[in-house]
Amino acid sequence: MLSVVVEHIFLLVLVTLISVLQNAFFATKVEREGKEHHANTSAFERNRNCMDSYPTFLAVMWCAGLCLNQAPAAFAGLVYLVARQKYFVGYMGQTSQMTPGSLFGKRVLSFLFLKCIVGIFNLLLVRCFGNDLKDTVETIATAASALLLIP
């Protein structure tokens, strides 16, 4: 029974653990930067700014993965982590990376949020009318997740 549950969330768990490692990397980098430049306040602000949307990301990724399909949600999660890395690099000095990372991250969050809404809507359709559009929606969502890579 447990293995069946794990199969349906394995990719989400994997992306979540990768994001935890990324957070540890960010914290270490900010701490080192603060010690080198004796600017703990600015280093703390950099890390806090990078962490603002992290809880939202986790919530919408898990909701999208559980309500529809974990594969496109996990893929979008990985894309979000790459965008977040670009944003962090921008905060740490290469400011040309900050804006694209921020905009791309917002796009991924919007995609995941839309997947959540569609998944919840589909569950309501099943409960109220017995219509299940999950297969159709999963196919569209999987195809649409590839569009996230277009700049």
C-alpha positions as CSV (number, residue, x, y, z in Angstrom):
1,M,0.0,0.0,0.0
2,L,2.8,2.4,0.9
3,S,4.7,1.7,-2.3
4,V,1.6,2.7,-4.3
5,V,1.3,6.0,-2.5
6,V,5.1,6.7,-2.9
7,E,4.8,6.0,-6.7
8,H,2.3,8.8,-7.0
9,I,4.4,11.4,-5.2
10,F,8.0,10.2,-5.8
11,L,8.9,13.0,-8.3
12,L,7.4,15.6,-6.0
13,V,9.4,14.4,-3.1
14,L,12.6,14.3,-5.2
15,V,12.1,18.0,-6.3
16,T,11.3,19.0,-2.8
17,L,14.6,17.4,-1.5
18,I,16.5,19.1,-4.3
19,S,15.0,22.5,-3.2
20,V,16.1,21.8,0.3
21,L,19.6,21.3,-0.9
22,Q,19.4,24.5,-2.9
23,N,18.2,26.3,0.3
24,A,21.2,25.0,2.2
25,F,23.5,26.1,-0.6
26,F,21.9,29.6,-0.6
27,A,22.3,29.9,3.2
28,T,25.9,28.8,3.1
29,K,26.7,31.2,0.3
30,V,25.0,34.1,2.1
31,E,26.8,33.3,5.3
32,R,30.1,33.2,3.6
33,E,29.4,36.4,1.7
34,G,28.4,38.1,4.9
35,K,31.6,37.1,6.7
36,E,33.8,38.2,3.9
37,H,32.3,41.6,3.5
38,H,31.2,42.1,7.1
39,A,27.7,43.0,5.7
40,N,25.4,40.6,7.5
41,T,22.4,42.8,7.0
42,S,22.7,42.9,3.2
43,A,23.5,39.2,3.0
44,F,20.5,38.4,5.1
45,E,18.3,40.6,2.9
46,R,19.5,38.8,-0.2
47,N,18.6,35.4,1.2
48,R,15.2,36.6,2.5
49,N,14.3,38.1,-0.9
50,C,15.2,34.9,-2.5
51,M,13.1,32.9,0.0
52,D,9.9,35.0,-0.3
53,S,8.1,32.8,-2.9
54,Y,9.5,29.5,-1.7
55,P,6.5,28.4,0.4
56,T,4.2,29.4,-2.5
57,F,6.3,27.3,-4.8
58,L,6.1,24.2,-2.6
59,A,2.3,24.6,-2.1
60,V,1.4,25.0,-5.8
61,M,3.8,22.3,-6.9
62,W,2.4,19.7,-4.5
63,C,-1.2,20.8,-5.2
64,A,-0.6,20.5,-9.0
65,G,1.1,17.2,-8.6
66,L,-1.6,15.7,-6.4
67,C,-4.6,17.1,-8.3
68,L,-3.4,16.2,-11.8
69,N,-0.1,14.6,-12.6
70,Q,3.2,14.6,-10.7
71,A,5.4,14.5,-13.8
72,P,4.6,17.9,-15.3
73,A,4.5,19.5,-11.8
74,A,7.9,18.0,-10.9
75,F,9.3,19.2,-14.3
76,A,7.9,22.7,-13.6
77,G,9.4,22.5,-10.1
78,L,12.9,21.8,-11.6
79,V,12.5,24.6,-14.0
80,Y,11.5,26.9,-11.1
81,L,14.6,25.8,-9.2
82,V,16.8,26.8,-12.2
83,A,15.1,30.2,-12.4
84,R,15.5,30.6,-8.6
85,Q,19.2,29.9,-9.0
86,K,19.5,32.5,-11.7
87,Y,17.7,35.0,-9.4
88,F,20.1,34.2,-6.5
89,V,23.1,34.6,-8.8
90,G,21.7,38.0,-9.7
91,Y,21.4,39.0,-6.1
92,M,24.9,37.9,-5.4
93,G,26.4,40.2,-8.0
94,Q,25.5,39.4,-11.6
95,T,22.5,41.6,-11.7
96,S,21.8,40.8,-15.4
97,Q,20.6,37.3,-14.1
98,M,18.2,38.7,-11.5
99,T,15.4,40.0,-13.7
100,P,15.2,37.0,-16.1
101,G,15.3,34.6,-13.1
102,S,12.5,36.5,-11.4
103,L,10.2,36.7,-14.4
104,F,10.8,33.1,-15.3
105,G,10.1,32.0,-11.8
106,K,6.8,33.9,-11.8
107,R,5.8,32.2,-15.1
108,V,6.5,28.8,-13.6
109,L,4.5,29.7,-10.5
110,S,1.6,30.8,-12.7
111,F,1.7,27.6,-14.6
112,L,1.6,25.5,-11.4
113,F,-1.2,27.7,-10.0
114,L,-3.2,27.1,-13.2
115,K,-2.6,23.4,-12.9
116,C,-4.0,23.5,-9.4
117,I,-7.1,25.3,-10.4
118,V,-7.7,22.9,-13.3
119,G,-7.1,19.9,-11.1
120,I,-9.5,21.2,-8.5
121,F,-12.1,22.0,-11.1
122,N,-11.8,18.5,-12.6
123,L,-12.3,17.0,-9.1
124,L,-15.4,19.1,-8.7
125,L,-16.7,17.9,-12.1
126,V,-16.2,14.3,-11.1
127,R,-18.0,14.8,-7.7
128,C,-20.9,16.8,-9.1
129,F,-21.4,15.4,-12.6
130,G,-19.4,12.2,-12.9
131,N,-17.4,13.7,-15.8
132,D,-13.7,13.0,-15.6
133,L,-11.5,15.0,-17.9
134,K,-8.3,14.1,-16.1
135,D,-6.8,12.2,-19.0
136,T,-7.4,15.1,-21.4
137,V,-6.2,17.6,-18.9
138,E,-3.1,15.6,-18.1
139,T,-2.2,15.3,-21.8
140,I,-2.6,19.1,-22.3
141,A,-0.7,19.9,-19.1
142,T,2.2,17.6,-20.1
143,A,2.4,19.2,-23.5
144,A,2.1,22.7,-22.0
145,S,5.0,22.1,-19.5
146,A,7.4,21.9,-22.4
147,L,6.3,25.5,-23.3
148,L,7.9,26.7,-20.1
149,L,11.3,26.3,-21.7
150,I,10.5,29.0,-24.3
151,P,12.0,32.3,-23.2
